Each structure stands twice: as structure tokens, then as C-alpha cells.
Amino acid sequence: MFKSAVDVIELTEKYSCRICDIVLMKESKISEKSKDEIRNKVKYTLEVMKQSAESGIDVPIKSVSGIIGGNAKKIEDYRKKGSTVCGDIINKAIARALSCSEVNAAMGKIVACPTAGSCGIVPAAIITSGEIINADEETLIDALLTASGVGQIIAKNATLSGAEGGCQAECGSASAMAAAAIVEMFGGTPKMAFNAAAIALKNILGLVCDPVAGLVEVPCSKRNAMGVVNAMSSADMALAEIESVIPFDEVVSAMYKVGKMLPSELRETALGGLAATPTAIKIAKEINKV
Amino acid sequence: MKNVGVFDILGPVMIGPSSSHTAGAVRLGRAARCIMGEDFKKVNFYLHGSFAKTYKGHGTDRALVAGILGMDTDDERIRKSFDIAKERDIEINFIESDLGEVHPNTVKIEFINSNITSYIIGSSIGGGSIAVVNIDGEKVYFTGEYPTLLVKYKDKKGMISKISFAIALGDINIATLKVDRESKGEIATAVIETDNKVNYNIIDEISKLEGVFSVKFIDAI
């Protein structure tokens, strides 16, 4: 039913509806399930997201390897002291993104969205932005449908896997999905939503996947924090009617091509980038000794 | 490319940290249990490639054990699967190995009970998807996304037609069908993926066909 942003925008104009409506319509048709059934399943993923976005804030969590943990609580404690550079909203979003990725690294329950490595961006973005407008549950479900629609277009035309496209394919895609979801939640048009997605993805273009010791911890966790901030600022730009000069579909295609150009050392193999630094090599040796 | 749905992007709901090294590993364990049954006292895991290099930090070992114990990818007991295996008196071994020309995330899972040893080889091919590529030395390929029938039979004319007729009579649609054989006239294996669960009656009908040696049903994993 749709393969590109151009298709989706056309459909939203034809039916005078939002991106989330088109995504739901398509899913209902393909899966032969009712819209309510689908919304209920999205609601379940929202619940898991909310839990994983909060549990690392309340209690410090340590990852299985012991490399990361406790940062979500640190940023929250710092925010509560009242004097921060980015303010309450951004710091709350950072805390939630860190919480999700810490829960993930500690073998807790998360929603891969689109991947486990980038699981903090979409939850942190929609929960935190939702709070600003007192969004109800249905609005958050709509936002997740929109995010999924954007992810579907990337999956169809490029890749969501770090092994194939680098971190830009994971955290970049999550940022784009989150940015579009926020815009639609704030009443922006489908065109604005795809502008936000394009801007977010452009900002992370070329980002390599270089996990220390091959684990989804360093630098993944902090890149989730970066990803949500990127999504929120891209959403604000789009809502301010700033356009992306390069349309979303072309950005996706560029991302895919950049991914193909990345040497395999920078695509999840832990052979290049940060993973090849002396500190990373030392950490990897220590973990494998255990 | 297959159609991408809402929950391919929004999901799976899973225990972290990695869809390929954790969720995929759980599903490989489940696949082994589905194929080889629940009667085992000792399991050896031969880890290859990236599985061998990073299994500790990714919890791939705990995930594989959770899978053979029948847990799903979102089961919060995955973290404690070693303890649960111990309680059930199951011996577990991990062996870093070279399994040859296979996907980087591949494992050979060997089930041992008092007198029989059997194994599967499977790969975690990304995003939590898996492929079973070998059962007891025999090459196969299926992903566990669909209910799957494995039929071994004597390679001769008309066998596929009889088997597929039995499946059609049971009102089941075949999604994919792949046939391989040792050599002409020897043992052939059909891997049949279906849209719905295949019930016992159909399996029984196929087993009774002349020339069929064995039928195994593996539900969607």
C-alpha cells in the first residue's frame, strides 16, 4: 500500500487523515486483524516501553558485563537539583533513553524499536513529548503507529541493521521515527512529520557501529540519549515550518548507500572505531576472562 | 521483499541486549527443543563466530539455555536460566568451535539422553530471525516463522504429489516447499512450511503413505 514517504503523503491527502491512520489501515488489511486488535497490541508495547523507560531511573541498573549502568539515575538526580544546561524536558528524555538501554544491557524486558540497540529513542521521545501536551494513551498509540510507519519505509528501502548499515541505520532510523511521531502528536502535517524524519536522519548520516567488546553498551547507550535529543530538536524545526531540502525518501536512499560504503570494521564487528581503541581492547580482554 | 508490518518495527518485545545474540538465541534453543523433544539430560552448545566471541556479554549462553527449557524471547526468567536448568538436573556445556562455512552467528545444539545423541545447527540471521540449517547431518533450511513439516521419504515419482494432497485434504495451504535428496532413488527430505498448524490426523496420513520414513512437525517458533 505504501513504499515511500511520497506514497504515504499522497494517501493522507486522498483520505484527509494522518500518517498513523494510513499505517493502521495497511496493517489491518495485511494482517487481517481488526484495528482494535492492532491498537491493543501497540498498547502492550507501550506498557513495556514505559516500564523500561522508568525502571533504570528509580534504581541504578548494572549491565551483564558490568561496563555500563546507573547513568539514568545519575542524570535524573542531577536534573532534580534544578540547575541544568538543557532544562527539565531534555534531561527527562535523556534519562528515559538511558534507562531503556540500561534495562536492555541488563537482560531486562524492552521493545526493539526498531532494534534492541536503539530501543531507548522512540519511548523517551514520545513519553516525554507526550507529557508536555498531556497526551492520553490513544495519542501515544497513534504516535507509535506513525513511528512504525516511518520505520517500515526505511526497512523497505534501506536497512535497520547496524551490521548492514552502521549505527545510522539503528539510532538514525529510531531518531527519524521518533521525530515524525512527535510532529504528528503536536498537530503537525504529514509533510512536516517527514521533514522532521529527514532532518533527524540527515543529522546521523554516516554514524558507524563500533560497539566496545561487541556488546550493546558503549557507545550505544549514550547514542540513544543523543538520538532522542536529535529527534526532539528535529521535530521542533519541522513544527516551525523549517523544511528538509533533501526529501525523506532521498535521505533514506543516501543512508543506505553510505551504509554500503562503510567498511565491515565499522559495521557491528567491533574491529574498528571506538571498539579498536586501547581502552576498548582492555575492556574486551577483561570481560572475556570472566 | 516480504511485507514489513507494524510489529516488525515496533518489536519484538524481548529480553535484551541483542535481537540477534539474545532473542535469536532463545529461538534457536526453542527450535532445538521442538525438533528433538523434551527428553534430554545433557546439552552441548558449540558456538561459532560472533556467538563464540561475544556470548558472555550478550547473555547468548543464558538465552540458548532458556530456549531449550521452552522459554519465549520475552520471558524475564531468561537471566536465571542456568539456575532453572540446574534445578531440572540438566547438564549444560558451552564449547567455542569452528563450524565451517556458516553464518557468523551459528550454534550447533547437541541433545544427549541415556542412549541417543542428536543435534541441530542453526543461525541467528538478524533482528531475532533464525534459520535451522542442519538436523543430524542432513542439510535443511527453514526459519520457524511458519509451522513446518519435515518429511523423509524414498525418492521416487509421485511422492510430493501424495504428500501435498494429504496436506490439501486437511485444508492447509502450503507456503513454501523445498525438496532435497542424498542421491537419486535414495532418501529425500521435504521441508514444507504451511500457513496453519498441521494437526495430528494429517501427520498420521502422511506417515502411512508408502515410501515415507518419518514425519516431524515443528510449530511456528
Chai-1 contact restraints between the chains, C-beta under 6 A:
chainA,res_idxA,chainB,res_idxB,connection_type,confidence,min_distance_angstrom,max_distance_angstrom,comment,restraint_id
A,E27,B,G5,contact,1.0,0.0,6.0,A-B,restraint_1
A,E27,B,V6,contact,1.0,0.0,6.0,A-B,restraint_2
A,I30,B,N3,contact,1.0,0.0,6.0,A-B,restraint_3
A,T45,B,L10,contact,1.0,0.0,6.0,A-B,restraint_4
A,T45,B,G11,contact,1.0,0.0,6.0,A-B,restraint_5
A,V48,B,V13,contact,1.0,0.0,6.0,A-B,restraint_6
A,V64,B,G59,contact,1.0,0.0,6.0,A-B,restraint_7
A,S65,B,G57,contact,1.0,0.0,6.0,A-B,restraint_8
A,N104,B,G16,contact,1.0,0.0,6.0,A-B,restraint_9
A,N104,B,P17,contact,1.0,0.0,6.0,A-B,restraint_10
A,A105,B,P17,contact,1.0,0.0,6.0,A-B,restraint_11
A,M107,B,I15,contact,1.0,0.0,6.0,A-B,restraint_12
A,M107,B,G16,contact,1.0,0.0,6.0,A-B,restraint_13
A,M107,B,G59,contact,1.0,0.0,6.0,A-B,restraint_14
A,M107,B,R79,contact,1.0,0.0,6.0,A-B,restraint_15
A,K109,B,I15,contact,1.0,0.0,6.0,A-B,restraint_16
A,K109,B,D74,contact,1.0,0.0,6.0,A-B,restraint_17
A,K109,B,E76,contact,1.0,0.0,6.0,A-B,restraint_18
A,I110,B,G16,contact,1.0,0.0,6.0,A-B,restraint_19
A,V111,B,G11,contact,1.0,0.0,6.0,A-B,restraint_20
A,V111,B,V13,contact,1.0,0.0,6.0,A-B,restraint_21
A,A112,B,P12,contact,1.0,0.0,6.0,A-B,restraint_22
A,A112,B,M14,contact,1.0,0.0,6.0,A-B,restraint_23
A,A112,B,S19,contact,1.0,0.0,6.0,A-B,restraint_24
A,C113,B,L10,contact,1.0,0.0,6.0,A-B,restraint_25
A,P114,B,I9,contact,1.0,0.0,6.0,A-B,restraint_26
A,A116,B,G16,contact,1.0,0.0,6.0,A-B,restraint_27
A,A116,B,S18,contact,1.0,0.0,6.0,A-B,restraint_28
A,A116,B,S19,contact,1.0,0.0,6.0,A-B,restraint_29
A,L144,B,L10,contact,1.0,0.0,6.0,A-B,restraint_30
A,S148,B,V6,contact,1.0,0.0,6.0,A-B,restraint_31
A,S148,B,I9,contact,1.0,0.0,6.0,A-B,restraint_32
A,S148,B,L10,contact,1.0,0.0,6.0,A-B,restraint_33
A,G151,B,I9,contact,1.0,0.0,6.0,A-B,restraint_34
A,Q152,B,V4,contact,1.0,0.0,6.0,A-B,restraint_35
A,Q152,B,I9,contact,1.0,0.0,6.0,A-B,restraint_36
A,A155,B,V4,contact,1.0,0.0,6.0,A-B,restraint_37
A,K156,B,V4,contact,1.0,0.0,6.0,A-B,restraint_38
A,S161,B,G126,contact,1.0,0.0,6.0,A-B,restraint_39
A,A213,B,G57,contact,1.0,0.0,6.0,A-B,restraint_40
A,G214,B,T54,contact,1.0,0.0,6.0,A-B,restraint_41
A,L215,B,G57,contact,1.0,0.0,6.0,A-B,restraint_42
A,V216,B,P17,contact,1.0,0.0,6.0,A-B,restraint_43
A,V216,B,S18,contact,1.0,0.0,6.0,A-B,restraint_44
A,I287,B,G57,contact,1.0,0.0,6.0,A-B,restraint_45
